[in-house]
Amino acid sequence: MIIINNLCLLTVLLAFNLEVYSQSDRPEIEEIVFEHKDKSSFDDGDLNDAIALSKMEYFNEIAVKDDMQKLKRFYFDNGFFDVQVDSSIQFDKEDNEVTVSFIITENSRFKVDSILVNHISGVNPESVKQLNNLKTLKTGDYYNKVLLIQYTNEIIDALQNSGYMNARIKEDSGTVIVKNPDSKVKIQIYLEGTDTIYYFGKTISSIKKNIYGIRDEDILKEILYKEGDIYSKAKRLDSERNILKIAIIQSVRIQPDSSDAGTKPNFTANVSLNNKHEITPYIKGSNFQNRFYLGVGAKYTNKYLWGGNRTLSLEAEELFNSLNINRTEISATITQPHFIAERITLIDKLSAGFSNEENFRNYFAGNITTLNYFIAPHTFYNNIYLDLTEEVVLFKYDTSRVQPLTLLNSFFGLTAEHDNTNNKLSPSRGFYHSILGGISGLLPELVINLFNIDVNYSKYLKFFTLNKFYFAFNRSANSVFAANFKLGDVIEYGGGAQVVPIQPIYRFFSGGSSSVRGWNAQENGMVTDPHNGGNFLLEGGFEFRRKLFPSSEGFAKNIGAAVFFDYGNIWENSRDFKSKEIAMAIGFGLRYDIFISPVRIDLGFKLFDPRAKEGEKWLFESLDKIFKTKYAINFGIGQAF
C-alpha cells in the first residue's frame, strides 16, 4: 500500500512539474498580423474580434487553425464566398515569442440579385405591402448574414404584428442561398403559419406567491390591447414592458393559453414579485451647478404603497466637493402612474437640507411636482414634462456685509423631450433634444399678497435647450463620436418691494467636468464673478471616445480614452453676448467603465481665454504658462455629455 501511494504521489508530482514546465516554455504571442493579398475591406479591430488568438497570451497551434476557419466564416458571412485564408508563424527563440500572420485573399464580394419570400399567397394585401417596404436587405446590396437574419426577423415581426401569430421561418428549408457565377446570390425565404389571423381573447393575471395582495386590476390596466383586437406581438411585448415598470414586479410573461384551439385564444400574464420593502445604501457622484460631488446615501423604497402601483422612496445623502463645499439632503418621493389619464405619471418630491458654498450656507425646503406625459416612441417629441417647484431658502451669509436672506421661490416649467439614444448612461448612438420654457415668481407673489408675509422672491423667465448627438464607428461601439450644444437665457422682469435679483443657485455656470473643461468648476465667465453665475449661457463640445483594449479581458477591457474640444461661456444677459468672447478648450482624458457608467478624469487646456490679457488669450501665445494658469483637471462619473 505504501509503495502504491508513493507511486501515485510521484506520478502527480511528475505531471505537475511537466505542466509548469510546459506553461513556462510556451512562447508568448508578440503580434498578430493580417496580411491582405488583394484588398482590405475590414479594419484589424473587426478581424481581431473574429478570432480567439487575439485574446490569448500564449501561442496555440490548434487555435491558429481554428481561427483560419473563423476568418473564413467571418468573410463568408459578409459576402466573400471565395475567400482564401492562410497563415505563417515566425518564432523569436531568443525572446520566446511568436508573430502570427493571417494571409487573406478576399476575391469577389457577392451582391444580392433577388429576394423571394415564399408562402405568403394567403396573407392580406396590407401585410404584403409592409413586407415589400422592408429595406434592411434589398437587391443590389452586398450579402451580409447579420442583415439577412435581421431582415427575416423583421418579416416575422411584421406578420406577427398583423395577426399571424404562428408565422415563422420553416425549420427544414428556412433560408436558401443560391450562388451565381456573376458574383451575385439569389435568396429564397420559406415561411409557414401564414394562413390564419388570430385575435386577442381574454387576459388574466397569475401572480406567483402573491403575499402582498397585489390586485389583478393593477396588472391588467397596464396591458395595451383589448379583447377582440387583432393579435400583435409588439403590443404583447409592450404590455410586458409596461407591467415591468411597476416597481413590485420582478418578471412577467404574457402567453397564449395552449388549450384554446380557435383563432381567439385567451392569454395569461404570469407575474413574479420583488420584495415590497427595500433598503439600499449607495455611493453617488453627481454634478450640481457644474461642481462634481461625491458622497454616500441610503434609500428606503416601498414598492406598492396603498395599491394602485404607487411607490414611496425615502432618501438621505451627504455629498462632498471638498471639506468646505458640501450638501446634505433628505427627501420623500411618491410616484403615481396613470394619474388622471393612462399616459400621465405624477411624481412628487418633498426635500430639505443645507448646502455649504465658499461664502455662504443656505438652508432649503421645497417640493417639486412633475406630471410626465408619454406621447409615443415614434413621434419626435416622446415626452412632455410639466413641473411646479416651490422652495423656501434661507441664505445665511458668512460675510458681515450682507444680511441673511429668506427667499420664497417657485418655478412653473414645461419641457418637451426627444430621446432615441441607445443607452441612458453611456450612449453610443442616437440623438437627444430637450427644450424648456418657464416662469418664476407667480406663486410667491400670490402667497405674499394673500398672507402678507415678510419674505423675498425673484421674478424671471427661463429658456433652455440641450442637444446631444452620438455616432458609433463600428458595431461594437469601441469608437464613438459625440457632440452637444446648450443654450440658456434667464430674463428678469417686474419689480416690487420684496423682489430681489435672481440668486446664484438659479443661474447658469461655466467650467467644470461637464462644461468647458479647460476651466475648473464655476471659473469661466464673462461676468464680474463666475462663481455667482450668469443669466445667459452658450456652450457645446465635441468628443471622440475609444476603448483602448477592446479585445482584452479583465481589467484592461474597461479602459477607454477621449479627446475633446469644448467651447462656450456665460454672460450677465443676452445683450452682453459677443461671439469673440466664446472660450475654447482642448484636452484628453481617461475613462474606466464600472457597472453603471464610466469614471473619468480629464486634462483640459485653455485654447482661447477671452478674459486673459492681450498676447496671452491663445494657448500658443503663452506656452510657458500651460501648466501654471492654462490647464484644469476635472473628475466625473458618467460621460461629460
N, C-alpha and C positions, 0 to 999 in steps of 0.2 A: 504493500500500500504506500509506503514511504517512497519507494522508487518511482511508482506511478505518479504520485503527487509532484515529486521533483521534476520528472519529465514534463508534466503538464506545465509547471511553472517555467521551465526552461523554454518550452515552446512559445508560451505567451510573451516572455521577455524577448525572445528572438524576433517574433512578429512585430512587437512594439518597436524594437530597435530598427528593423527594416523599414517600418512605416516612417519613423522620424528621419531616417537617412534619406528615404525617397522624397520626403517633403523638402528637406534642406537641399537636396541635389537637383530638384526640378528647376528648370530655367524659368525666370520671370518673363512676362510679356513686356517688352520695351515699347513696341509701337505696332499699331495695326494700320496698314496702308491699303487704300483702294485705288488700283491702277486701271484706268479706262482705256481700252484699245481703240474705240471708235468715237464715242461721245459720252458725256456725263449728264444724265437727266436728274440726278438727285444729289443733294449735298451729303457730306460724310456723316453728319449727325443723324440723318434718316437711316443710312446704311448701318451705322453703329447700333441704332435702336433695334435693327432687324436681326442682329446676331447675338450669340451668347458669349463669345470670346471677349467682347469688349467689357464684360462685367466680371471677368476672371483675372486673378493676379498671376497665376502660374499657367504655363503652356500646357495644352492638352491636345494631342494629335487627333483624337476622336472628335473633339469639339470643332476642329478645323473642318473636317469632312462634313459634320452636321451643319456647320454654318454655310458651307458652299451650297447645300440644298436649301437652306433658309433664304439665302440671297436669290437663288433661282426662283423660289416661291414668291419672294417679295417682288421681283421684276415681273414674273408671270401675272401676279395679281394686279399689276399696273399696266398690262397690255404688251409686255415684251415676251411673246410666246417662244421666241427662238433664241433667247439669251444663252450665252455660254459663260460659265464661271470656272476659273482655275485658281490655283494657289501656289505660292512659293514661300519657303521658310528660310530665313537667314539666322544662323546661330552665332552669337558672340561668346566664345568659350571663355575668354578672359573675364568678362563680367557676368557670365552665366545668364545671358539674356537672349530673347528671341524677337525678331521682327517678322510679322506675318503679313504677307501681301496677298490680297484677293484680286485676281486679274479678270476684268469683266469686259465682255464684248456684248453690247446691248442688242445690235441688229435692229430690225424694224419694230416700230411700235404700232400695234394694231388699233384701228378705229372701228366704231360701231357702224355697221352697214344698215341693219334693220333690227327692230324690236317687235316681236309679235306676242301678244297676250292671248292665250287660248282659253276656251270655255267661259266666255262672257256673253254668249249669244242670248242668254236669258236675263241678263242684267238690264235694268231700266235705262233709258237713254240719258237721263241726267247723270247717273253714276258713271256711265261710259264716257261722257263728256269730261267729268272730273279726272278720269284716268288719262284721257288724252291730253289734259292740261298739265300733267306732271312733267317737270323739266329737269329733274335730278340727273337723269341719264337720257340722252337723245341721240338720234342719228348724227354722225359726224364727230361725236366726242371720242376721245381716247377711251379704250376699255379700262375699267377700274373696278375691281371686285368690291371694294368698300361702297362705291357709289351704286353698284348693281344691287347689293344687299339692301342699301338704303332705299333704292327705287322699288324693289319688291315689297319691302316693309310698308312703303307709302301706298302701294297698290292695295295691300291687305287692309291697311288702316282706312283708306278711302271707302272700301267696300263695307268694312265692319261699322263704319260711321254712317252708312246709308241703309242699315238694316240687315245686311248679310252677315249675321253673327258668326256663322260657321265657315266663312271664306278663309282659305288658306292655300299655301303652295302645296302641290301634290307631293307626297312623300317619295314615290317611286321615280317619277320623271322630273319634277321640280323645275329646274332651270337648265336648259340645254344650250351650249355654246358651240357654234359651228365655225371653224376657221377657214377662210377663203384664201386662195393663193395671192390675192392682191392686197395683202396686209389689212384685211377687214374681217369682221366677225358678224355672224347672224345670231341673235339672241332670241330664244323661244322660252316663254314662261307659261307653265301649265298650272291652272288653278282647279280647285274643287270646292264644293259647298257654296256655289254661287247661284243656286236655283231657288232659294227660299228667303223671303224677307220676314224678319222677326220683329216683335213689338215688346215693349216693357210690360210685364204683368205687375202684380202687387209686390211691394218690397217690405220685408220685415227686418227687424234688427235682432241679432242674437249676441248678447253680451256675456262673455266668459267671466265667471266669478264676479258677479255684479254686487260686491259687498258695500258699495256706496250709494246704491239706489239710483243709478243713472236712469233717467226716463227714456223710453223708446222715442218719444217725440223730439227729444233734444238731438238724437242721432238722425232721425228721418227728415227733420227740417233742413238739414244740410245737403240733401240729395237734390240734384239739379234737373232731374227728369220727372215726368209724371206717368202714371199708369196709362197705357194706350199709346204713348209716344213710340215712334219708330226707334228700334234699338240703335244705340250709338256707343261705340267703345269709348270715344272721347268723353261723352257725358258721364259714363260709368266711372272712368278714371278720375275725371274732375270732381265727381261726387266723393270719391275716396279721399282725394286731397283735401276737399272741403271739410270732411269729417275729421281728418288728421289735424286740422287747425284747432280743434277743441283740445285744450291742454291735458285733460284727463285721459284722452285716447292715446294708446300706445301703438296700435296697429289696427287696420281694417281692410277687409277684402269683400267686395260685392260679387257674389257668384250666382249664376242661374241654378234653379232647382232642377236637378237631373231627372226627377220623376215626372216633370212636365214634358210631354212629347209634342205639344202643339206649337203654334207659331207665336204664342203669347206666354212665355214662361214666367213664373214668379222668381224673385231674386231675394237673397238673404245677405244682409250686411253683417259679417262675422267680425266682432269687435273684441279686442282685449284692452285692458285698462292699465294706466300708470298708477303709482301711489298718489293719493289725493293730496297729501301734505309732503312738502319737500323743503329742506333747509340746505342751502348751497353757499359755502364760503368761496370767495374768488379773489383773484388778483386782477386789477384793472389798469389799463393805460388809456388815457383819453386826452383830447385837445380841448381846452377851454380858453376862449379869447386868444387863440394862437399859441398858448403855452401848453407844453406837454406835461401831464400829471401822471404819476404812477402811485398806486396805493392798493388797499385791500378793502374788502367789503363782505357782507353776508346778506343773503336773501331768503326770505320765507315765502313760499307760494302755496296758496290754497287753489287747487286746480278745478274746483267745482263748487263755487260759492253760491248758495241759495238756489241751486238749479239754474236752468237757462244758459248753461255753458259759460257763466261768468268766472273770472279768475281774480284773485286778490294777491298782490305782491307787496310785502313789507321789506324795506331795504335800508341798510345803513352802510356808509362808506366813508373812508378817510383817504384823501388824495394829496400827494405832495409834488410840488415843483421844486421846492427847496425847503429848508427849515423855516424860512421866513414867509414863504408863499405856499399856502395850502388851503384845502377846502374840506369841510365836514358837512355831510348831508344825510338826513333821514327822510324817507318818503313812503307813501302808501299809494298804490295804483290799482284801480279797478278797470277791467276790460270787459265790455259787454258787446258781443256780436249781435247782429240782427236788431240793431236799435232803430226803432220806427219802421225801417224797411230792411229787406233781405241783405242788400249790399252795403249797408252802413254799419260801421263799428264805432262804438263810443269808448274812448279811453280818458279816464280822469285821474290825474296825478296830483296829490297833495304833498308838499315838501316843506322842509325847514332846515336851517343850518347857518353856517357862517363861513366867510371867505377872508383870508388874510392876504393883503396885497402889500406893495412897497410902502405906501404912505397912508393906508387906512385899513380898517377892518369893517366889513359890512355884515350885518345880521339880516337874514331874509326868511320870509314865509310866504308861500304862494300856492296857487293852484292853476293847472293848465288843463283845459277840457278840449279834447280833439274829437272831431267827427271825421272819420275816413270813409269816403265813398269810393268803392272799387267800381270802375267803369267797365273795362273789358281788357283782356290781354292783347287783342288785335288792334285796338284803337291807338292813336298816337299818344294821347294822354290816358294813362292807365288808372291813375288815382287822383282824387281831389281831397285835400285836407282843409278843414275849417277849424281854426284854432282860436280859443279865447283864453288869454293869460291874465291872471290877476296876481299882483305881487306887492308885498309891503317890505321895504328895505330900509334898514337903519344904517346910515353911513356914520361910523364913528372914526373921525379923523385923528391921527396921532399928532399932527402939527397944531400948534396953538393958534395959528392964523385963521383956521376955518372951524366953524362950529359944527357939531353933529347935525345931520340932515335926515329927516324921516320922509321917505318917498313912497307914495301910493301910485302904482302904475298899472296899466292894463294895455294889452295889445290884441287887436282883433285882426287876424290874418287869413288869407286864402291862398293855398298853394296847389298848383297843378303840376303833376309829375309824369314823366315818361321814363320807363326803365326797361330796356331789353338786354341788359348786360347778363353775362352767363354766371356771375358769382358775386354775391353781395360784398364779401370781404376782400377778395383779391381778383377782380375781373380781368379777363384777357381778351374778351370780345364784346362788342356792343356799344350802345350809346345811352347816356343818361342825361336828362334835361329836367330842370325844375324852375318854376318861376313863382315868386311870392310877391303879393301886394297886401299892405295892411296899414292900419291906423292906430295910433296910441293917444290916450287921453280922454276918450269919451266916457268911460265908466267912472274914473276918478272925479271928473267934473260933475257928473250926476250925483255921486255919493256926497261930495263936499257941499253941493247946493242943497241936498235934502237934509243932511245931518249937521252941517256947519262944523266940521271937524278941522283941526289945525294941522294939515299935512300938505306937502308939496307934490307936484306931479309935472310931467312933461307932455308936450303935445307935438306929435310928429307923424309924418307919413313915411313908410319904408317900402322900398322896392329892391328885390334881389333876384338874380338868376344864376344858376350853377349849371355848367355843361361839362360833360366828360366823355371822351371817346377812347376806345380801345381796339387795337388790331393785333392779332397774333400772326407771326410769320410762318408758322407750321402747325400741324395738327396737335402736336404735343404741347404747344404754347410755351416752349422754352425761351422764345424771344418775343417780346411784346412791346409795341409802341403805344404810348398813352399820351393824351393831351387833355388839358382842362382850361376853362375860361370862367371867370367870376366877375360880375358887375353888380354893384350895390349903391343905393342912394338913400340917404335919410334927409327929409325935408322938414324942418321945424316950422310950425305955424302958430298963429294966435298968440295970446298973452293973457295976463291976469296976475292978481296979487300973489297967488300961490303957484304960479307956473315958473319952473326953473329950467335952465338949459338941459338938454339930454345928457344923462350921466354916462361916463365911460363904459359901463357894463353893457350898454345898449348900442355902442358904436362899432365901427369896423377897425380891425388892426391888420398890420402887415409885418412880415418877417416871422420866421419860425419853421418848424418841421413840416407843416402843411401849407406853407405860404412861399414867399421868396426866400430861398434857403441860403443866400449869401449873408443874411442878417439873422441875428438871434430873435427870439420872440418879442414882438412889440417894439422893435428898434428901427423899423423902416417907416418913413412917412414924411410927406411934405407939410408937416404941421409943427407947431411950437414944441410939443412934447408927444412923441409917438406912443408913449405909454397911456395917454389919455384917448387915443384913437382918433378917427376922423369920420366925417359924415358921407364921404364919397370914396368908393373902392373900385379899382380896376386891377385885376390880376389874372394870370394864366401861366401855363407852363407846358413843356414837352419833356417826355422822359422815355428812354429806351431801357427796358429791363431784360435781363437774361439770366437763366440758370447757368452757373459756371460748370457744373459737373453733372449734367442730366443723366448720364449713363452710369454714374457711380451708385454705390449702395451705402447705406449707413449715414453717418454724419454729413459727409461731403455732398450728398444728393440734394440737400435742402439749402445749400449756399447759393446766393444769387448776387448780382451786382446791377448797378444802374448808373447811367449818365443823364444829366438833366440840364435844361435851360429854363429858368423861371423869369418872369417879368411882372411888374405891377407896382402899385403904390396906393397910399391913401392921401386925401386932401380934406381940408376943412369943409368944403362943399363942392358941388359940381361946377360952380362958376370958377373955381380956382384951378380946375384941371388944365394941365398943359402936357401935350404928348412928349415934349422934350424932358419932362420930369419923371418919366417912367423908368424905374430902377430895373436893372437886369442882373441876373446871377447865373453862373455856370458851376458845375461840380459833378461829383460822383459819390457813390455810396455802396455799402454792402447790406445785404439782406439775409436773414435766416428764417426759413419757414417753420413756424411751430404749428400746432394742431388747429389754430383758429385763423391766424394771419401772420405775415412776416414781421419780425423785429428788425428794425433798420437803424443805421447810422449814416448820416450824410455829411460830407465836407463840401461846403459851398463857398464860392468866391464872388466878391462884388465886381461883376464885369463892368457895370456902369452905375456909379453912385451920384445921383443928381444933387445931393447935399454936400458933396465934397467940394473943396475949392478948385478953382481953375487949374488945369495942369495935373490934377490927381483924380479926375472923375472916372477915367477909363482905367481898367486894370493894368494895361500895358504901359500906362504913363507913370505908374508908381509900383514897379515890380519889387522894389526894396521893402514895401510895406505889406506884401502879400500875407505874411504870417504875423503881422502886427495888428493892422486895423482892417484888412481886406478879406477876412475869412470868418466863417462861423461853423460850428459843429452842432448838428441837430439830431436828436434821438426821436424815435417814434415807434408805435405799434400799429401795424396796418400800413397800406400803401399811402403815399403822400396825397394821392387823389385817385 
